[in-house]
Amino acid sequence: MNPDLRLYASNSSSCIAVRKSQEIGGDYLVVDKKLNEDSKASTYFLHVLCRGQADADCRYHVAFSELEDEELMQEVTVGEKKSGIAYHGIPIHFVFNSGSTCQKSVDNGDVDRLTISAWPRDATSTKHLTLLVRHNEKPTTSQGENLKATGGWFSGEVVSTTPQAGKFYITILKRHGLSPMPFVLSVTLPQTLQKLELGKPTFGVVNKDTMSFFKFYVGKQNTDIEVYLTKLDGDPDVSVSHADVNQHPTYLSSQWRSKHIGDDEIVITPSDPKRQLHPTGWFHVGVQGSSDATFSLVAFAETHYEKDQEQKGYVVEWTELYLGLPQALAAQPGRPANFLFYSQLVTPRLVVNVDALEGQKPDACVVDCGPDPHMCPWVSPYAANQTLAGKPSQSISSCHEGTLRGSRGDTQVMVSNPCSNCWYSILLTSALNRSRFRVQLGADGRAHPLVEGEPFKGHADAHDACSQLVYDLSASAAKARVRDNATLQLVMTTIYGEPTFKVKKDSDDKVLYSSRESGHDSWFLHVGQSK
């Protein structure tokens, strides 16, 4: 069942319907000043209607909140990323001011599209965000004038439109479920330079044959610069140039570039002749996709540990991991890779997967830091001797939550009954040689979500563990679909190779279906049989 809303305005002489919303998932109506003036209402009535059979269950939650004044709305600018948390029944409002400069760029043909994106930080979430955008008016789900939103990555949504002078009002709603959902909102234009914070992954999307641009600042000349591009979908490539050479580097017009199938890496050492001409300052990054692609990008420009402890002390760079999002990085003797993860899950098991991309698989050490990330250890007991020499107090002699030894061919660390609302440090080291790897966090029973009507594109190697996908069919939705005699259909289409798939229900080991054909196959299930 899917409830809808109708709003009635009542005055001394009549009671009439003034607003309605029939959005799938979440509905949002606004009683504004103009409506009050036009209707002269003394009382408003809200009518909840449930579409479907009369005797079917219809559960819903109704919440009321005061509409924020415009000066209280969060302003978002081009290239900026706003983080927030979407709560059930509480709309979150933003405003983007598109000034005359933007309009002039459109008139000159310099800018063709404005892109507004919202996506959850939890890649395994099956709950949707709703992105409402309207030009010069506040959006609601009752108005057809909202700009069209399409499905984005990780259950998010994207609005792409022609820039216009004025204001774009943005509202984000949590469409399903009661648990809070952290999200990121971004506004970009072609040629927009987005600032990278060193050591912090930035998630992005690039359309076919277009570019996304980023920049970061290097203040020390005797440090390595490392740029890691982790592909989440598609096959993006990365290019780097100093700002004085090229502010918008492409693969053909950049100083450094990497174009591999899958993840890409660029390492610029102080001895590089091109680096010696421009040792410090702003470095610009271009990401290009030969097809539509999503990615994670992270840059480093500091050594993880300074050997001159008396003058510098220990300098550590932490990279935050998000559940379900892979991250490619490298570790070598004296240069560990340190990750932080904030656990908000109630789950029986947390899983840390590490795959070697080049060199030997690194060692991993997982430690529960408690509620304060500043208490997380810096140095793993498996670190190289030059890292352990004169080690700081934030070192440990044992890994409390679990270990992975690359020399033994271990593949993952299992953390049983992980704490909630606490931090974990994941320390990856390579004591003998340089190791480039990909690390990814998962939780027991969680996989990448499939969204009805939205294709999922993936990649699997012959010796990789099977990719796990999930489609969440709630009991109430299944009951409503049974009455409509609906059929659940899963279709696999091959881009290259000969993949196969299996279908299971929940955590049951029983296989409901195993594809008989490699390359292309489909599976059907009448929803009434899903019990």
C-alpha positions in Angstrom: 0.0 0.0 0.0 1.1 3.6 -0.7 -0.6 6.4 1.2 -1.3 9.8 -0.5 -2.1 13.2 0.9 -4.9 15.6 0.3 -5.1 19.0 2.1 -8.5 20.7 2.5 -8.9 24.4 3.5 -12.0 25.3 5.5 -13.5 28.7 6.1 -16.9 30.0 7.2 -18.6 29.1 3.9 -16.8 26.1 2.3 -14.3 23.3 2.6 -12.3 22.7 -0.6 -9.2 20.6 -1.6 -6.3 22.9 -2.1 -3.3 20.5 -2.3 -2.7 16.9 -3.1 0.4 14.6 -3.4 0.6 11.2 -4.9 4.4 10.5 -4.6 5.6 6.9 -4.3 7.2 6.6 -0.9 7.0 10.0 0.8 4.7 12.9 0.4 5.4 16.5 1.3 3.0 19.5 1.4 3.5 23.1 2.3 1.0 25.6 3.7 2.5 28.9 2.6 1.5 32.5 3.1 -0.1 32.8 -0.4 -2.3 29.7 0.2 -3.5 31.3 3.5 -4.3 34.6 1.7 -6.1 32.9 -1.2 -8.2 30.4 0.8 -8.9 32.6 3.8 -8.9 29.3 5.8 -9.5 29.2 9.5 -8.9 25.4 9.6 -7.0 22.9 7.5 -7.8 19.2 7.3 -5.4 16.5 6.1 -6.8 13.4 4.4 -4.6 10.3 4.1 -5.7 8.0 1.3 -4.3 4.5 0.7 -4.2 3.3 -2.8 -4.9 -0.4 -3.3 -7.4 -2.9 -1.9 -9.7 -1.7 0.8 -8.8 -4.5 3.2 -5.0 -4.3 2.7 -2.8 -3.0 5.5 -1.8 0.7 5.2 0.8 1.9 7.6 2.2 5.5 7.5 3.7 8.2 9.6 2.6 11.8 9.6 4.8 14.6 10.8 4.4 18.4 10.9 7.2 21.0 11.0 7.5 24.7 10.6 8.8 25.9 7.2 12.2 27.5 7.6 12.6 31.2 6.7 14.8 31.6 3.7 17.6 33.2 5.7 17.7 30.0 7.8 18.1 27.7 4.9 21.6 26.3 4.3 23.2 27.9 1.2 25.1 25.6 -1.1 27.6 26.9 -3.6 29.1 25.4 -6.8 31.7 22.8 -6.1 30.7 22.6 -2.4 29.5 19.4 -0.7 27.1 19.7 2.1 26.7 16.8 4.6 23.6 16.2 6.5 21.3 13.5 8.1 17.9 12.8 6.7 15.3 11.9 9.4 12.0 10.3 8.9 9.3 13.0 8.4 11.6 16.0 8.5 12.4 17.9 5.3 15.8 19.5 5.0 16.0 22.7 3.0 18.9 24.2 1.0 19.1 27.1 -1.5 21.5 27.6 -4.4 21.9 31.2 -5.8 22.5 31.1 -9.5 23.7 34.6 -10.3 24.1 36.7 -13.4 27.6 35.4 -13.9 26.3 31.9 -14.4 23.6 33.1 -16.8 26.2 35.0 -18.8 28.3 31.8 -19.0 25.3 30.0 -20.4 24.7 32.7 -23.0 28.3 32.5 -24.1 28.1 28.8 -24.5 30.6 28.1 -21.7 28.2 26.2 -19.4 25.4 23.8 -20.6 24.2 21.9 -17.5 23.8 22.5 -13.8 23.8 19.2 -11.8 22.4 18.8 -8.3 23.1 15.5 -6.6 22.1 13.9 -3.3 23.4 10.5 -2.3 23.6 8.5 1.0 26.9 7.8 2.7 25.9 4.2 3.3 26.3 2.4 -0.1 24.4 -0.7 1.2 21.3 1.2 2.1 18.1 0.1 0.4 16.3 3.2 1.6 15.8 6.1 -0.8 16.4 9.8 -0.6 14.0 12.1 -2.4 15.5 15.2 -4.1 13.1 18.1 -4.8 14.4 21.1 -6.8 12.5 24.1 -8.1 13.6 27.3 -9.7 12.5 30.5 -7.7 9.8 28.5 -5.8 10.0 26.2 -2.9 9.3 22.6 -4.0 6.8 20.1 -2.7 5.6 16.7 -4.0 2.3 18.2 -5.0 3.6 20.4 -7.7 4.4 19.3 -11.3 6.7 22.2 -11.7 9.6 20.5 -9.8 12.6 19.8 -11.9 12.8 16.2 -13.0 15.0 14.0 -10.8 16.5 10.7 -12.0 17.9 7.8 -10.0 21.4 8.4 -8.7 24.0 6.1 -7.3 23.5 4.4 -4.0 19.8 5.1 -3.9 20.3 8.8 -4.4 18.8 11.2 -6.9 20.2 13.7 -9.5 18.7 16.8 -11.1 20.3 18.0 -14.3 19.1 21.3 -15.8 20.1 24.4 -17.8 21.4 27.1 -15.4 19.3 30.2 -15.0 19.7 33.3 -13.0 17.8 33.2 -9.8 17.5 30.8 -6.9 17.1 27.0 -6.9 15.3 25.7 -3.8 16.3 22.2 -2.7 14.5 19.9 -0.3 15.7 16.5 0.7 13.3 13.9 2.2 13.8 10.4 3.5 11.4 8.3 1.5 11.3 5.0 3.5 12.2 3.6 6.9 12.6 5.0 10.4 16.4 5.0 10.8 18.4 8.2 10.1 20.3 8.4 6.8 23.6 10.4 6.4 23.8 12.0 3.0 25.9 14.4 0.8 24.5 17.2 -1.4 26.5 18.7 -4.2 26.0 21.3 -6.9 28.3 21.3 -9.9 28.8 22.8 -13.3 31.1 21.7 -16.1 34.6 23.1 -15.5 33.8 23.4 -11.7 36.8 23.0 -9.6 35.9 21.0 -6.5 38.4 21.2 -3.6 39.8 18.0 -2.2 40.7 17.6 1.5 43.9 15.6 1.7 43.3 12.1 2.9 39.5 12.3 2.7 37.7 10.5 -0.1 35.5 12.5 -2.4 32.7 10.8 -4.3 31.9 11.9 -7.8 30.0 11.2 -11.0 31.0 11.9 -14.5 28.9 11.4 -17.7 30.1 9.8 -20.9 32.8 11.9 -22.6 32.7 14.7 -20.0 35.1 15.8 -17.3 34.9 16.5 -13.6 37.7 18.7 -12.0 39.2 18.9 -8.6 42.1 20.7 -6.8 44.2 20.3 -3.7 47.1 22.3 -2.2 50.6 21.0 -1.5 52.6 23.1 1.0 55.8 21.0 1.2 58.2 20.3 -1.6 59.9 17.2 -0.3 56.9 14.9 0.0 55.3 12.5 -2.4 52.0 13.4 -4.0 49.6 10.4 -4.4 46.2 10.4 -6.1 44.0 7.3 -6.0 40.9 6.9 -8.2 38.6 4.0 -7.1 36.0 3.1 -9.7 32.5 2.4 -8.3 30.8 2.1 -11.6 32.0 2.5 -15.2 35.7 3.0 -15.9 36.9 6.5 -15.2 40.5 7.7 -15.8 42.5 10.4 -14.0 44.9 13.2 -15.0 46.9 15.7 -12.9 48.6 19.0 -13.7 50.0 21.9 -11.6 47.6 24.9 -11.8 50.3 27.1 -13.4 50.4 24.6 -16.3 46.8 23.6 -16.8 43.8 24.3 -14.6 41.6 21.8 -16.4 43.8 18.7 -17.2 42.6 16.1 -19.6 44.2 12.9 -20.6 45.8 14.6 -23.7 46.8 17.8 -22.0 48.1 16.9 -18.5 51.5 16.4 -16.9 50.6 13.1 -15.2 47.9 10.6 -16.2 46.7 7.1 -15.6 44.4 5.1 -17.8 43.8 1.6 -16.6 40.8 -0.7 -16.6 39.5 -0.4 -13.1 41.3 1.7 -10.4 43.9 4.3 -11.2 46.9 5.6 -9.3 49.3 8.5 -9.8 52.4 9.0 -7.6 54.5 12.2 -8.1 57.8 12.1 -6.3 60.0 15.2 -5.4 62.6 14.0 -7.9 60.1 14.1 -10.9 61.5 16.7 -13.4 58.0 18.2 -13.9 57.4 18.4 -10.2 60.7 20.2 -9.6 59.5 23.0 -11.8 56.4 23.4 -9.6 57.1 21.7 -6.2 54.3 23.3 -4.3 51.0 25.1 -4.8 47.7 24.0 -6.2 47.5 20.8 -8.2 44.4 20.1 -10.4 42.8 16.8 -11.1 40.6 15.8 -14.1 38.5 12.7 -14.1 37.1 11.5 -17.5 34.7 8.8 -18.3 34.5 6.9 -21.6 31.0 5.9 -20.3 28.9 7.1 -17.4 31.0 6.5 -14.3 31.0 7.0 -10.5 34.1 7.0 -8.5 35.9 7.8 -5.2 38.9 10.2 -5.4 41.5 10.7 -2.6 44.8 12.6 -2.6 47.8 12.6 -0.2 50.6 15.1 -0.1 52.2 14.4 3.3 54.2 11.5 4.5 52.3 9.4 7.0 55.2 9.6 9.5 57.9 12.2 9.9 61.3 10.6 10.9 62.5 13.8 12.6 60.4 13.2 15.7 62.0 16.1 17.7 61.2 18.7 15.2 58.1 17.4 13.5 56.6 14.7 15.8 54.5 12.0 14.2 52.2 13.1 11.4 49.5 10.6 10.5 46.9 10.8 7.7 43.6 9.0 8.2 41.3 8.0 5.5 37.6 7.5 6.4 35.9 4.3 5.1 32.2 4.1 4.4 30.2 0.9 4.5 30.0 -0.7 1.0 32.3 1.8 -0.7 35.6 0.3 -1.9 38.9 2.3 -1.6 42.1 1.7 -3.4 45.3 2.8 -1.7 49.0 1.7 -1.2 51.3 0.9 1.7 55.0 0.4 1.9 57.7 0.1 4.5 57.5 3.2 6.7 54.3 4.3 5.0 51.2 2.6 6.4 47.7 3.2 5.3 45.4 4.1 8.2 41.6 4.0 8.0 38.8 5.1 10.3 35.3 3.7 10.3 32.4 5.0 12.4 30.1 2.1 13.2 26.4 3.0 13.6 25.1 -0.5 12.8 23.4 -3.1 14.9 24.7 -6.2 13.1 26.2 -9.6 14.2 29.3 -9.1 12.1 31.5 -6.5 10.4 33.7 -7.7 7.5 36.9 -6.1 6.3 37.9 -7.3 2.8 41.4 -6.6 1.4 42.4 -7.5 -2.2 45.9 -7.0 -3.6 46.1 -5.0 -6.8 49.9 -4.9 -7.1 52.6 -6.5 -4.9 51.9 -8.7 -1.9 48.7 -8.4 0.0 49.2 -6.1 3.1 48.7 -7.0 6.7 45.6 -5.6 8.4 44.9 -4.8 12.1 41.5 -3.8 13.3 41.0 -2.1 16.7 37.9 -0.8 18.5 38.7 2.8 19.5 35.5 3.5 21.5 33.5 6.8 21.0 36.6 9.0 20.6 38.5 8.7 17.3 41.5 10.5 18.9 42.0 7.3 20.9 42.6 5.2 17.9 46.1 3.7 17.6 48.5 4.9 14.8 50.9 2.0 14.5 50.2 -1.6 13.8 52.4 -4.3 15.4 53.0 -5.6 11.8 54.5 -2.2 10.7 58.1 -2.0 9.3 61.0 -1.4 11.7 61.4 2.2 10.5 57.8 2.9 11.4 58.2 1.3 14.8 61.4 3.1 15.7 60.7 5.5 18.5 57.0 4.7 18.2 54.5 7.0 19.7 52.1 6.2 22.5 49.3 5.5 20.0 50.8 2.1 19.1 49.6 -1.3 20.1 51.1 -4.7 20.7 48.0 -6.7 19.6 45.0 -6.3 17.4 41.9 -6.6 19.6 39.2 -7.1 17.0 41.0 -9.1 14.3 44.0 -9.5 12.0 44.7 -10.3 8.4 48.2 -11.6 7.4 49.0 -11.1 3.8 51.7 -13.7 3.8 49.2 -16.3 4.8 46.8 -15.4 2.0 44.1 -14.3 4.4 41.2 -12.5 2.6 39.2 -10.8 5.3 38.8 -9.8 8.9 35.7 -10.8 10.8 34.6 -8.5 13.7 31.8 -10.3 15.7 29.2 -8.2 17.4 30.6 -4.8 16.5 29.8 -1.9 18.8 27.5 0.8 17.7 28.2 4.6 17.8 31.9 3.9 18.1 35.1 4.2 15.9 37.3 1.5 14.5 40.8 1.9 13.2 41.9 -0.3 10.3 45.7 -0.3 10.0 47.2 -1.7 6.8 50.9 -2.2 6.5 53.5 -3.8 4.2 56.8 -4.4 5.9 58.7 -5.8 2.9 57.7 -4.0 -0.3 55.1 -1.6 -1.7 51.6 -3.0 -1.9 48.7 -1.5 -3.8 45.4 -2.8 -2.6 41.6 -2.3 -2.4 39.8 -2.4 0.9 36.1 -2.6 1.5 33.8 -2.8 4.5 30.7 -5.0 4.6 28.3 -6.1 7.3 26.7 -9.5 7.7 23.5 -9.7 5.7 24.1 -6.5 3.8 24.9 -6.2 0.1 24.6 -3.6 -2.7 20.9 -2.7 -3.1 19.0 -3.3 -6.3 16.4 -0.6 -7.0 13.2 -1.4 -9.0 13.5 -0.1 -12.5 17.1 1.1 -12.2 19.9 -0.9 -13.8 22.9 -2.0 -11.9 26.2 -2.2 -13.7 29.0 -4.3 -12.1 32.3 -6.1 -12.8 33.5 -9.5 -11.6 36.8 -11.2 -12.2 37.1 -15.0 -12.5 38.8 -15.4 -9.2 36.9 -12.8 -7.2 34.4 -13.5 -4.5 30.8 -13.3 -5.9 29.3 -9.9 -6.0 26.3 -9.8 -3.6 23.2 -7.7 -4.5 19.9 -7.4 -2.6 16.4 -6.4 -3.5 14.3 -5.5 -0.5 10.6 -6.6 -0.8 8.8 -5.7 2.4 5.9 -7.7 3.6 3.4 -4.9 3.1 4.6 -4.2 -0.4 4.5 -7.9 -1.3 0.9 -8.2 0.1 -0.2 -5.3 -2.1 1.5 -6.7 -5.2 -0.1 -10.1 -4.7 -3.5 -8.5 -5.1 -2.3 -6.9 -8.4 -1.0 -10.4 -9.6 2.5 -8.9 -9.9 5.6 -10.7 -11.1 9.2 -10.0 -9.9 11.6 -10.1 -12.8 15.4 -10.2 -12.6 17.3 -9.9 -15.9 21.1 -10.1 -16.4 22.5 -8.6 -19.6 26.2 -9.2 -20.4 28.5 -6.3 -21.5 31.4 -8.7 -21.8 32.4 -12.1 -20.4 30.2 -14.9 -19.4 28.7 -14.2 -15.9 26.2 -16.3 -14.1 24.1 -15.7 -11.0 22.1 -17.4 -8.2 19.1 -16.2 -6.3 18.5 -16.8 -2.6 16.0 -15.5 -0.1 17.1 -13.7 3.0 20.0 -15.5 4.7 18.7 -19.0 3.6 21.3 -21.1 2.0 18.7 -22.7 -0.3 19.2 -21.6 -3.9 15.9 -20.5 -5.5 17.4 -20.2 -8.9 20.8 -20.8 -10.6 21.2 -19.4 -14.1 21.6 -22.0 -16.8 23.0 -19.8 -19.4 26.1 -17.7 -19.3 25.9 -14.2 -20.7 22.2 -13.6 -20.6 19.5 -15.0 -18.4 16.4 -14.0 -16.5 14.4 -15.1 -13.5 10.7 -14.7 -12.7 8.7 -15.0 -9.5 5.0 -14.5 -8.9 5.0 -12.4 -5.8 2.3 -14.6 -4.3 4.9 -17.4 -4.3 7.5 -15.3 -2.3 6.5 -16.8 1.0 
